[in-house]
Each structure stands twice: as C-alpha cells, then as structure tokens.
Amino acid sequence: MKNRSLVSIDDFTSDEVLKILDLAAEFEKNPVSRLLEGKVIATLFFEPSTRTRLSFESAINRLGGKIVGFSEAGATSLAKGESLHDTIKMVSSYSDLIVMRHPIEGSARYASEIASVPVINAGDGANQHPTQTMLDLYSIRKTQGTLNNLNVFMVGDLKYGRTVHSLMMAMSRWNTTFNFISPEELKMPEEFKIYLENLGLKYYEHLDFTDIISRADIIYMTRVQRERFSDPIEYEKVKNVYVLKNSMLANTKPNMRILHPLPRVNEIHTDVDSNPKAYYFEQALNGVYTRQAILCSLLGIK
C-alpha cells in the first residue's frame, strides 16, 4: 500500500481493508510510538471539520509526526485566487502525505493525480469519506465479531450523506442486508441501489423504522445536513423526521449497536447515551486508531 492514495474505499481490496483493521487493533493496544518521527503530514481542510481533523491530528501526534496545514481556507492564498492545482503542487513539496477535505465532489481524486505524495480523502462533498468508512468497519467488526451477513439500518440523510455512501459500498463486500430509512426527499440515490442489485444483495426502503428496528444488527444514524440544502424551507421540512429514543430500543437484539458519524443534532435523543447499545462516542475514538493504521500503511511504515 506504500505511496498509494486513499480517495475511495474501492481503492483498497477487501484483504487490504482487513489488514488495516488488524493494524488499527494493534494501535488500540499501543497508540503511542515514534513511527512517524521525521514525517510531515499536511492537513488541508477547505471545509469545516471537528472530529475528522482532530482525530487525524491526534493520530499524527501520538505517532510523533509533524503537522502543517489549515482548517480555514479563507486564511490561505486560495482567498487570493490560487487554484487547487497550485495549492496541491506546493503542499506536496512540503509534506510526506496530504489529508484533504473539500466541498466539491471529485476534488480528492483530482488532488491525488496532481500530488507527488499520497492523498487521503477526508471527505469530498456528498461523494465519499473513506477514512470514516474504515473506522465504521472497525467499529462494526469490533462490536459484532464479524463483518459478514449483518443487517445494517441506515437512517436519515441517504441522499447527501457521504458516510452512508462509502459504508454501503464497503459493507456490500460482506453479504450485508441493507435497510434504508429516509424521507422521500433524502432517499438513497439510484446509482447505489443499482450497484447493490448488480451484486445480488438485498435492500429495503422504508419511511419509518419503528416497527422493524428489532431486526437490526447495526443502526447507522445520520443528521440531515443543513449545508447540503440550497432551500432552507426544504431543510426545515425534513430536519427532525427521525429521532431515536431510548424507549425504542427495548426489543432490539442484544448485539445491536448504534453508530453515528457525528456531529449529532436532534436525531439521537440524549437519553440513548447511557444505553450500552449506544456506541457512537467509542466509534469516534476508534477513528484515531484507524487513521494511525491508514497513515502508516500509505507511508509504508507498517
């Protein structure tokens, strides 16, 4: 995997994904070392981020690496009109690897073709978020003991949610049954459903999940993203359609776990937090170990 970029989860084979998950488990046992000593990692966040940026920076710091970059594009030469092409070329000469989040779909692939160092896609518009997918896979395997033959519920914004798009693509490798729960306005795009049909995998679409929640192994909640709506009225119509409450979990499977890429707004009530089936904060912590594994794999250190 040395010197390769991670733009889409499809850039890695299933075996390579599993190797990264195994390596993440090693980092969970021993997260602090000097493996990245002497390495400079550029974090370019053209779009706001809290968990992704901080977990990458935590991963780098715990491994002894150095960080350059920005979390606000307005404070850079981009505000003066510099192109993405020139920014990437410049930063490539300053760093050993680039982590980039950008609001435009396809920007990460473009950056990987320009850069002379590996590029990690930390989210490009509504397209993909492969490192989130890796930590989601790690969280699923850790809580379920397997990735095979699970029933995964994806709830909320399935149209613009890059995390659900990436996770669906990844979990389709392990004979997953999918249940898509969303309002009509935010349904899973047709191209993803066609993808599952071509693989012969089962998926079901619902407007509500109250009566079927007992079937779930994983409930993957997502927020309705205000920033993806050009019309604020459309956002207001759907923002609180699904709210998961503790009372709804009474008849769910013992192994069921609730995941969420965060940030949470209203879609998971705070009374769920104390339920042992709530796993979203542990999931966020898993992001540090998983991103340590990804960084070391792409740099050829592990």
C-alpha positions, -999 to +999 in steps of 0.1 A: +000+000+000+030+023+002+028+056-017-009+049-027-037+074-021-070+066-004-097+085-023-124+059-023-130+028-002-128+009-036-091+019-038-084-010-014-092-046-018-111-065+009-079-081+021-062-047+023-091-033+043-089-062+067-051-056+071-058-020+081-084-031+106-060-056+121-033-029+123-058-005+139-064-031+166-026-031+173-027+007+177-056+005+200-035-017+223-005+007+219-014+041+204+017+060+213+050+055+194+076+073+173+066+056+140+060+090+122+090+107+136+106+128+108+074+127+087+054+159+079+017+154+073-003+182+056-039+186+067-059+207+042-094+214+054-113+236+029-145+228+047-152+228+085-144+197+104-140+188+141-138+150+146-120+142+113-094+169+116-088+164+153-086+126+151-061+128+123-040+153+143-043+132+174-032+101+153-002+120+139+008+135+173+006+101+190+030+087+164+055+115+167+048+132+133+046+169+125+015+187+111+013+216+086-019+229+070-050+249+077-086+245+089-099+276+073-093+281+035-102+318+038-069+324+056-048+310+028-037+320-007-069+305-020-086+336-009-063+355-033-074+333-062-048+305-061-061+273-078-065+239-061-039+226-086-012+250-075-020+246-038-016+208-040+016+211-061+030+234-035+020+214-004+033+182-020+068+197-018+064+205+019+050+172+031+051+134+030+014+129+028-017+151+023-050+148+042-077+168+024-113+177+029-130+197+002-167+206-006-165+197-043-171+161-053-141+146-072-117+171-057-098+144-038-093+123-069-081+154-088-056+162-060-043+126-060-035+129-097-015+161-091+002+154-059+037+138-057+028+123-023-002+101-011-035+119-006-061+108+019-097+119+011-112+133+044-145+140+026-153+154-008-187+170-009-215+144-008-193+118-025-171+097-002-154+097+032-132+065+032-114+070+065-148+074+082-158+041+065-126+024+078-134+034+114-170+024+109-159-010+096-136-013+126-164-004+150-188-029+133-163-058+134-153-050+170-189-050+183-203-078+161-172-100+159-176-102+121-185-081+090-204-110+074-241-114+070-253-084+090-285-064+088-275-028+086-301+000+090-291+034+075-313+062+088-317+099+078-299+117+050-291+090+025-290+114-005-262+137+006-246+116+033-211+107+020-206+085+051-235+062+042-225+061+005-190+049+015-201+025+041-227+009+018-201+004-008-177-012+017-203-034+035-215-047+002-184-069+001-196-089+031-231-101+021-249-073+040-286-068+040-294-031+039-325-013+052-326+024+040-349+046+061-353+081+049-379+107+038-387+107+000-366+138-004-334+121+010-336+086-004-305+066-013-295+077-049-305+053-077-269+045-087-261+030-053-293+008-054-284-004-089-249-012-076-264-035-049-288-051-074-259-059-097-243-077-068-274-096-060-277-080-025-309-073-007-320-039+003-353-025+016-366+011+017-388+024+044-403+057+055-402+047+092-383+021+112-403+019+145-419-015+136-388-031+121-360-019+144-358-053+162-342-068+130-311-045+131-276-055+140-263-020+133-283+012+133-263+039+115-279+072+123-271+104+103-280+140+107-298+160+080-271+183+068-282+219+066-252+228+044-263+205+016-296+223+011-299+254-011-335+259+001-338+264+039-375+256+037-367+221+023-343+216+052-368+226+078-393+201+064-370+171+070-346+180+097-364+163+126-381+134+107-362+107+127-353+109+164-340+077+180-351+075+217-342+050+244-377+037+247-375+024+211-346+001+219-364-022+243-369-051+218-337-048+198-311-075+195-286-079+224-257-074+199-273-044+182-252-012+183-260+024+173-234+042+152-233+078+141-205+097+122-213+128+143-219+156+149-253+148+164-281+174+163-315+160+172-316+126+156-304+107+187-320+117+220-296+122+249-314+095+268-299+070+245-263+079+256-265+058+287-278+027+269-250+001+264-261-002+228-250+034+221-216+032+205-211+065+187-186+080+211-164+049+212-168+049+174-152+084+173-123+072+194-118+043+170-111+069+144-077+077+160-065+041+158-079+035+123-063+067+110-030+057+126-032+025+107-040+042+074-012+067+077+014+041+085+001+018+057+003+045+030+037+057+041+050+021+041+059+021+078+037-008+088 
